Amino acid sequence: MRIHVLSTPDIAAERAADWLRTEIGRAGAQRGRCLIALSGGRTPWRMLRELRRLRVHWHDLQVFQVDERVVPMDAQAAQLAEHPPKTTPTCSANTAERRRHST
């Protein structure tokens, strides 16, 4: 593992987006797809905005959002609040069960 300490969050986002673009291409060429899991919060959104500006094999990419929080989609703490999905997300029975018991 390499750890890079960069001077600003924007530079970190640019570097991460460039690295991810390369990895998406590599995974697509080797396996026909690239699966990534991104945690919530603001950090991944900067990188994803930078990634949009690059030439990416989008058809090879599948993104999964992972987060320990389970809140209603319209809650301030909802990680998808910044960019709501175009379709209604589905959840596993386990997630639905946790939602029911947390209210």
Residue pairs with C-beta under 8 A, 6 or more apart in sequence:
4 12
4 15
6 12
6 15
9 43
9 46
10 46
12 46
12 47
13 46
13 47
13 49
13 50
14 50
16 47
16 50
17 47
17 48
17 50
17 51
17 53
17 54
18 50
18 54
20 36
20 47
20 51
21 51
21 54
21 55
21 56
23 34
24 34
24 56
24 57
24 60
24 61
25 56
25 57
25 60
26 34
27 33
27 34
27 35
27 60
28 34
28 57
28 60
28 61
32 60
33 60
33 61
33 62
34 60
34 61
34 62
35 62
35 64
36 61
36 62
36 63
36 64
37 63
37 64
37 65
37 66
38 44
38 48
38 63
38 64
38 65
38 66
39 65
39 66
39 67
40 65
40 66
40 67
40 69
40 79
41 79
42 82
45 82
45 83
65 79
65 80
67 79
69 77
69 79
70 95
70 98
70 99
70 102
71 77
71 78
72 78
73 80
73 81
73 84
73 89
74 81
75 81
80 89
91 99
